[in-house]
Amino acid sequence: MTKKGGKRNSKSNGTPKEAESTPAAVLLMNEKPKKKWQNMLIRTVTTLMMIGAFFLVLASGYIWSIVGVLSITVLVYQEVIQISCRSEKEVTIGWFKTMSWYFLITTEYFLYGESIIYYFQEIIMVDAFLQPFATHHRFISFMLYVFGFVFFVMNLRKGQYRTQMAQFGWTHMALLLIVVQSHFIVDNILEGLIWFLLPSALVVINDVFAYLCGFFFGRTPLIQLSPKKTVEGFVGALLCTLLLGFGAATFLMQFDYMICPVQDLGASAWSGVSCDPKNPVFRSVPWALPAIVQIAIKTVSGYEIQQVWLAPVQLHALNMATFASLIAPFGGFFASAVKRAFKVKDFGDSIPGHGGLTDRMDCQFLMGFFAHMYYISFIKKYNVSVGAVLTLVINNFTAKQKLELLERLQTYLINQSILESEQVPATILEKAQMLISDWA
């Protein structure tokens, strides 16, 4: 009776037999020295290789940075979709992987199309071939999604509804958490490489020092989802990220290639990029110190310091470092929960000592999304651009109004001595005046 009852309880709990015998996770500090140092060596070598490759791509130019983000997004998406095919039944469901890739392409078309139209309006809106696609971009994207949705519904099969719906939801969760968030990272690049490099560097710094502090001092487990994470590693990483984040912002703000918004996608670190005027956030200004701080400095050092010179970006870096330390790690905890749900150790094995790309990018997507929202809320300066005016004219003016605007703008430029009358072909102005007279 007791034996049967024991079996019955094991089944009701739904716990696999092999899971019961799995040993509890050992903190890094308590691992066997040989294994601990061997793993650290592998992680260090692969980390340095990844950092080197990252800076090489960064220096190669804006377009290669964007291609790099897009490539990583696709590979991470592939890893996440792959682990959802757990059983033979799910693998054999018709069109699942094909539909997953179709929705990925559709989402990328919509998101990157939005960015291209926004940042390069003055080019897109004057091109006879591209202009209709730009004008109707959102409708085209919507219809592409609808076609995929209809195809999915038509392929629902009796006996597989639950599995197909679960995979449909999993695909959309991957699109939201990976593809949509990575799109904002690309927008960060277009606003200036510093808004891409700084948040990425903060996550790497936090991850490295959380590992090192946990490696040497970690004794108190932090969260059950990630048993090897420790409170000591978490706190130590916070302090190191704040300090190094401030230093990183101070260093990066000196380079125009980092702080200038993208004007030429083909430009690289050796192209002599410059911009004027620069965002005031990169300009150092005096900050008066509170009286109590002045007294403390004078007591300790003997020097009387009433103010310090800081650029606002250095203070913004501290806010980003705080998010990278306190909130971004929860992207990693979420990824750990996903791995536990699917009973896998890592998302892949493409990076020795780390796992798959997803294991390294789980915090980067959330951090990049935050950096974009923070930038447009507190840092970005909104100015009327040529592209915005051009889009307004093309989409809202009649042909007569466009020609009238051309005539008046040319007259203004000539009267202000910005343009010489001899530089304006007479045929263009005469034709515009003739057409306006005919329509009148």
N, C-alpha and C positions, 0 to 999 in steps of 0.2 A: 504493500500500500504506500509506504513511504517513498519507495523508488519510483512508482508510477506518478505519485504526486509531484515529486521533484522534476520529472520530465515534463509534466503538464505545466509547471510554473516556468520552466525554461522556455517553452514555446510561447506562453502567453506574454512573456516579457519581450519577445521578438529580438533577443540578443543572439547573434551568431556565436557558435561555440568557440571559433578561433578568436573572437573579440574578447572573450572572457580571460583568455590566457595571455593577452597582450600586456607586456610590462608597462608600468607607469613611466611617463616621460621623465628623463633625468635632466636636471638643470646643467647648463654648460659648465659651470664651475665645478660640478661634482662628477663630470664625465672622466673616463680613464685618460690619463695624460697623453698617451700615445695617440689615441683616437682624436682627442680634442685638438691637439696641435696639428695633426694631419689634416683635419677638416678646415682648420683656420688657414693653413697654408694654401689649400686648394681654393678656398673662398677669396683669399687675398689676391692670388694670381689672376683668377677670373675677373675679380672686381677691377683690378688695374687695367686689364685688357679691355673691359667694357668702357671704362672711363676714357682710355686712350682713343678707342674707336669713336666714342661720343664727341670728343673734342675735334677729331679729324673731320667728322661730318659737319660739325658746327662751323669750322673754319672754311670748309669747301663752298659754303654759300647758303643763301636762304632756301633755294629750291631743294637742295639736298637735305636740309634739315626737315623740310616738309615731307619729302619722300621717305625719310627715315621714320618719322612719326606715323605716316600712313602704313609703311611696311610692318612696323611693330604692332599697330592696331590690327591688321589683318591676321598676323601670326597669333596674337593673343586671342582674337575672336575664334580662330581655328581650334586652339587648345580648349577653350571653354565649351565650344560646341561638341568637340570630340568626347569629352568626359560624360556628356549627357547620354551617349549611346552605350549604356551599361550592359544591356542584355542582347541576346541574339534577336529577340522579338523587336527591340527598338532599332537595331541596326538594319533589319530587313524592311522597315516601314518605307514604302515608296516615296521617293522625291524629297525626303526630309533634308538631306544634306544639300541637294540642289536648291530647295526653297530657302535654306539658310543663307546660301551664297547670293541668291537673287535678292533677298531682303537687305543683305549687306551692301550690294552694289547700288540698290535703290536709295538706301539711306546715305551712302557716301555721295551719290550724285546730288541729292538734295542739299546736304550740309556744305559740301565743298563748292557747289554752285552758288549758294548763298554768300559764301566768303569771297569768291572770285568777283561776283557782281558788286558786292559792297566795296571791296578794296580797289577794284580796277574798273570802276564805272566808266571813266573817261575813255577807256580803250574798248570795252565791250559794247557800249551803247552807240558807238559810231561805226561799228562793223556791220555791214549789210547782212552777213550770214549769221552772226552771233546775236544780233539785236533781238530778233523774234524769240530766240530761246531764253534770253535774259528777261524779256518782258513777261513771258508766260512760264517762267521756270517753276513756280510753285504749283501751278496747275498740272504741268507735265509730271512733276515729282509725285503729286497726289495720284494721278492716273496710273503711274507705274506701280505704286503701292497697291492700289485697288485691284489691278490685274493679278498680282501675287496673292492677294487675299481671296479673290474668287477662285483661283487655281487651287489654293489650299482647301477651301470648303468643298470643291468638287472632288477632291481626292480623299475625303473622309471615308473610312471603311468601318463597317459593322464589326464590333469586337475590339476595335483599336481606338475608339473615340477618346478614352481617358489618356492613353499614351500620346496620341497625336496632339491633343489639347495641351498636355504638359510640355511637349517639345515646342509647340508654337509659343507658349508663354516663356519658355526658357530662351528661345531665340530672341524674343523681344526684350527680355531682361538683359541679355548680352548686348544687344544693340544700344540700349539705354545706358548701361553702365560702362561700356567700352567705347563704342563708336561715337556716340553723342558727346561724351566727355572728352575724347581725344580730339574732336573737332575744335573744341575751345582751346586746346593746346596749340593747334595750328594758327588760330586767330591770335594767340599770344605771340607767336613768331612774327606774324605780319605787323603787330603793333610795336615790335622791337625785340631783338633776341634776348635782352635782359629779362623780359617777362616770361620767357621760356626757360632760360638757363638758370636763373636764380631759384625759382620754385623747384625745379628738378634737382638742383644741387642741394637744396635744403633737405629734401627727402633722403637723398643719398647720405648726406652728413648724419642725419638723425638715425638712419638705419645702421650705418657703420658704428657709430658711438653707442647705440643701444646694444649692439652685438659685443663690442669691446668691454663696455661697463658690465654687461651681464656675464661676459667671459671671465673677468677677473674678480668682480665683487658681487655678482648676482646670487642672492640667497632667498628672496621672497617672491614666490610666483605672482604674476600680475593678473592674468586672466585665464580661465579654464580653456577657452577656445585655442589658445596658443601657449601650451604649458611651459615652453622654454623661455618665454618672455618674463622678465623680472622687474620689480619695482625699482631696484637700483639701476638697472639698464634704462628704464623709462625716464627717471629723473636725471640721470647723468647725461643722457642724450639731449634732453631739453636744454640743459645749461650749455652744453657744447654747441648745439645748433644755434642758440641765441647769439653766442659769442662769434662763431664763425660766419653766421649769416650776416651780421653787421659788417664784418671784414670783407665778405664776398661782395656786398653791395658797394662798399667803399672802393673796391678795386674795379668792378665792372663799369661803374658810372664814368670812368675816365675815358672810355673808348666809344667813339661815335658808331662804330660797327655794331655795338651792343645796344645803344640807347635810341638810335634813329629808327623810325618806322620804315617798313620796306617800301622802297620806290622802284627798285629794279630787282626782280627775282633772281637774275643771273649774277648779281654781285656776290663777292666773297670777302674774306678778311683782308685780302690784298688789293681790293678795288678802290681804296681811298674813299669809303663812304663818309658822307657828312650831311648835316641837316641844319637848317636855320629858319626860324628860331627853334631852340630846343625846349622840351618840356621843363617848366620851372622846377619840377620835382628833383631835377639833377643839379640845381644851383644851390651852393652852400650859403646859408644865411646865419646871422648870429642868434643864439638862443640864450636868454638870461637864465642863470641858475638860481633856484630858490635860495633864500638867505641861509637856511639850515645847511644846505649842501655847501655853500661858500664857506661857512664856519667850519664844517667838517674837513674840507680840503685844506684850509689854512692851518687847522690844528694838527693834521697828519703830516702835511708836506712843508708847511711854512710859507707856501705861495698863496697869494690872493688872486683867485680866478673868479670873475664875475659873469663871464659868458663863454660859450663854446660855439664853434662854427660847425654846423651840421647841415647836410642836404636832407630834405624830407624823405628821399628814397631810403636813406639809412634807417629812419624810424619805421617806414613801411616794411622794410626787411625784417625788423623785429616782430611785427605783427604776423608776417608770413611764416617766420620761424616758429612762432608760437602755435600756429595752426598745423604746421608740418610736424610738430612734436606731440601735440595733444589730440588732434582730430584725424589727421591723415593716417596714422597707424590703424585706425578702425577700418580702413579699406583693407588692410592686411588681415585683420581679425575676421572680417566678413569673408575674405577668400579662404581663410582657415576653416570657417564654418561650412563653406561649399565643399571643400575637400573632405571634411568629415562626413558630410551628407552623402557623398558619392564613394566614400571609403577608399580614397586615394591619398598617397603620401604627398605627391607634388602634381602640378598640372602637366608636367613634362620632364624631360631630362636633357634639354638642349644646352643648359648651362651647368657644367660640373660644379658641385658644391652649393648650387642655388636651386636647382629644379628646372622648371620651364620659364618662359618669358613672363607668363602671368604671375609667377611667384615673385618676380622682381618689379613688375609694373602695377601691382595691386594698389599701392598707395599713390603712384604717380598720376593716375587718371583723376582721382578725387582732388589731389593737390593742384593739378592744372586747371580744373574746373573752378576751384576756389580762387586761384590767382587771376583768372579772367574776370570773374564777378567782382573781385576786390579792385582790380584795375579800372574797370568801367565805372565803378561806383565812387571811387575816391581819388583816382589819379588821372584818368583820361581827360584831355581837353577837347571839347567838341567845337570844331570849326567847320564852316561851310567849305566844301571842297568843290573842285571843278567837276568831278564826277557827279556829285549830288545835284548841282545846278543843271548839268547836261541832262541827267535823267529826268529832272522836273520839266525841262523844255521839251524833250523828245516825247514824253508820255502825255503832256497836257496842252501843248501848243498846237494850233493848226499850222498848215504849211505857210499861210500868209503871215501868221504871227512869228514864225521862225525866220522868215525872210526880213520882216520888219526889225526883229531883234538884231539880225546880222548887219543891216544897214545902220541902225542907231549905234551899235557897238563900234563899228568901223569909224563912224563920224566922231564918236567920243574919243577914240584912241588917236585919231588925227588931230583933233582940237587940243588934246593934252600933250601933243608932241611925243607921244609914246610910239606912234607909227607915222612914217612919212607917207604922204599921199601917193608918191611915186611907187611905193612898195605894194599898193593895192591895185591889182589888175582892174582896169576900168570896166572890162566886160562883166565882171562879177557884180559890181555895184549897179551898173546899168540894167543888167538882167533882173536883179532883185527889184529895182524900182519899177521896171516895166511890168513884172508879174504882179506887184502890189497894186499898180494902177489898174491892171486888167481885172483883178478880183474886186477892186473897189467899185 
